[in-house]
Amino acid sequence: MPQLRRKRVLRTAFPQDWHDILNKNFAIYHLLPQSLKLRLQKLIQLFLLEKKFYGCQGLSLTEEIRVIIAAQACLLILNQPKAWYNKLQSILVYPGAFTVPDAQHSEQGIVSSAPSHRLGESWHNGRIVLSWDDVITDSRHPQRGQNVTFHEFAHQLDAEDGYTDGIPILGPKHSFQHWSHLMAEELARLRHEVIVGIPHVINRYGATNAAEFFAVATETFFTHPHQLAMHNPALFQILHSYYHLDPRTWTNNQQKNTTT
């Protein structure tokens, strides 16, 4: 039955309303070549068939919310035939930044809960939590260099092997040793740049740990590809090889269209 539903969806034309939503609100979408755009549309349709969305704190879910989140999630797996967020079941969407208790440990061993404000979270139990205000802002303005949707869905890719350690499931052309060694070097480089005050392309939050580094590097790869390729060429190449995409070509196409 699930396979029949998938086949039925794949035979269904992509709704014009969804196309209009993406053209208006997902800046990267209209930069894609037609072949990738068509592939993305089919992934969006499957994603919306299989994943459940829930509005939180009174947020009324709309097609706009669902389609924009699905499009950004599916961009990460656009050229990855084996990646499909298999463990992900639901996406919880808040109107804006949400507050969660954050455990604080004192020297005496006392644990207290202090509020922590979040833009997104990725959980091991098959859930992602997102702030809609930040989702839509990031979607419309990739030049900001950050994207909470890319970030949290990169965590889901990372966790598909059971560990959130900055090492997703790698294809046959990728060496575990090479990936882990290069990522460790790039993480150490970012930490040094942050401490010393050297300008860096990757957001300093990526210096937190290996998992956050992979998620933040993914944000940068899709939003500031030219800058990442110049400043961190080895990192750009390994992400290019993993995602099987080169976002630099999309912005190049935009520049050509603008000048002709």
N, C-alpha and C positions, 0 to 999 in steps of 0.2 A: 504493500500500500504506500509506504513512504516513497519508493522509487517511482510509482505511478504519479504521485503528486508532483515530484520533481520534474518528470518528463512533461507533465501537463503545463507546469509553470514555464519550462524552457521553450515550449511551443507558443507561449503567450507573448504578444508584442509588449514592449516596454511602454508603460503609460506615458502619454505626452505630458501630463501634469507632473510626473516625477522628473522627466527631462527638464522641464521648466524650472522646477525647484532646484535642481542641481546647477543649472546654468546661472541661476540668480545667486545661489548661496554657497557653492563649492567652487572656489576660484581655480583649483587645479583641474577640475572636470573638463572645462572647455579648452584646456591646453592639450588634452590627450589626443593622440592620433585616432582616427575613426575606428581602427581595428581594436585598440585597447578600450575605447569607449564602449563599443558593443560588448566586449567581453565583461567589462565592469557591470554593465546593465544586467546581464544574466546572473552574475554573482549576487548582485543586490536583490534580485527577485528570489533567488534561493535562500539568501540570508533572511529575508523578511518572512519567508515561508516557515523557516525552521527555528528562528530565535524569537523569544518572547520579550516584549517591552512592558515596563511598568512605570507609570508616572508616580512620583513621590511628592509629598508636601503639597498636594492639591494640583500638581501639574497635569493638565489635560493633554494626553498624547495626541499628536496630529501626524498626518502623513509626512509633513515637512520634517518633523523631529526624527521619525523612524527612517526616512529615506536618506537624510543627511548623515546620520550616524552609520547606517549600513554602508553607504558609499565610501566613507573614510575607512571603515573597518575592512572592506573588501579590496580597497586599493593596495593594502599590504600583502594580500594573497593573490593579486591579479595574475601573476605569472608563476605561482607556486602550485602546481597541480595536486600536491599531496597535503597541502595545508588547508584546513577548513574549520578551525576553532571547534574541534570535535567535543571538547569538554565544556564549552560555553553553552549555557542554557538560557540565560536571561540578562537583560540590560535594564538597570534601574536608573531613571532619569529624574534629577532634581531640578527645580527652576534655576537655582544658582549654586554657589559654593555651599556645601553642607558641613555640618559639625558632627564629629564623632568623638567618643571618649578616648583619651590616650593615656595609657597606664604610665605612671611616674613612680620610680622606685627611689626611696630615700636611703641614706646610709644605714638607718636602723632596720631596713628591710620592709618598711611600710609601703604599701602600694596604694596610690590614690589615682583618681581619674580626673584629668584636666581636659578641657575641650580643645579639639584640634580641627582646624578648618581645612577642608579638602576640595579639590576640583574634580578628582576622580579616584577610583580605586579598582583594583583587579583582584578578585578573590579566587581561592583554589576550589571553592564549591560550585564553580560554573557561573559566577556572576561578575558583571562589571557595573560600576556605579559612576555616573557622569553628571557634571553640572552643565545644563543646557546653555546657560549664558556663555560659558566658556567654549562649549562645542561650536556654537554658531559664530562666535567672534573669531575663533581660530580657523574655522572653515572658510570664512570670507576674507581673512587677512593672513595668508601664509607668510607674508613678508615679516611678520612678527617673529618667525622662527620657532614657534612653539605650537603644539597641537595635542590637547589632552586626549583626544580620541586615538590618534596614532600611538600615543604613549601607553595608554591602558591596554589597547589591543596588542601592542608589542609584548607586553607582559604576558598576555594569554598565549602568544606564540612561544615565548620563553618557557612557559610552564607546561607545555604539552607533553614533555618527557617526564613530568612529575617533579621537576625541580625548577625553582625560579632563581637561576644563577647566572643569567646573562648569556647562556648557551642554549639556543633553541635546537630543535631537531634539524640536523644538518644533512644535506644531500650527499650523494656518493662522491661528488667532486670536492667536498670540503673535508679538511682534516681537523679533527677535534683538537689536536695538539696545536696546530697553526692558529685556529680560531681563539682558543683560550690564551695562548701566548700573546697574540696581537692585541686582543682586547685588554689584557692585563697591562700591557705596555701603554696603550692609549689611555686607559684609566689613570695610570700613574702620571702620565704626561699632563692630563687635565688637572689632576690634583696639584701638581707642581705649578702649573700656570695660574691656578686660582690663588694659591698661597703667595706666589711671588708677585702677582698682579699683571701677568702677561696677558694680552688680549687673547680670547679664545672664542671659537665659533660655537662650541657645544655649551649649553647652559650649565652653570656650575652645579646644579642639582644632580647632574650626571656623575659627579664625583662622590656621591653618597656610598655606592657599592656597585658591584658588577651588574646586578639586575637593573638598577636605575640607569646605569651607563648605557646599556643596550637600548633601553626604552627612549632615553633622551637622544642618543645618537640616531635612532630611527626617526624621531621628530625632525632632526636637523637634515638628515638625508633627503627627506621629502620636501622640506620647506626651504632650505638653503643649500641645495646640492652643489652649486658652483663654489661657494665659500668652503664647504666641507672638503671638496675635492682639492682645493688649493692648500688649505691649512692642514688637513689630515688625509693625504692621498691614499695611504695604505688602508685606513679605516673606511674611506669611501669605496675603495675597490672591493673590500670583503663584504660590505653591505650590498653593493651593486651585484656581486656574485650570488649573495644569499637571496635577495628579493627578485633577481632576474629583471631588474628595471634600471633605467638611467634617467632620472628626473631632469637632468641637465638638458636633454633633447627637447623636452616639453617647453621649457622657457626659451630655448633657442628658436623653436618654431614660432613662439609668440613674437620674438624680436624681429624675425623675418617678415611676419605678417604685418607688423607695425610699420616697417620701413618700405614696404612695397605698395 
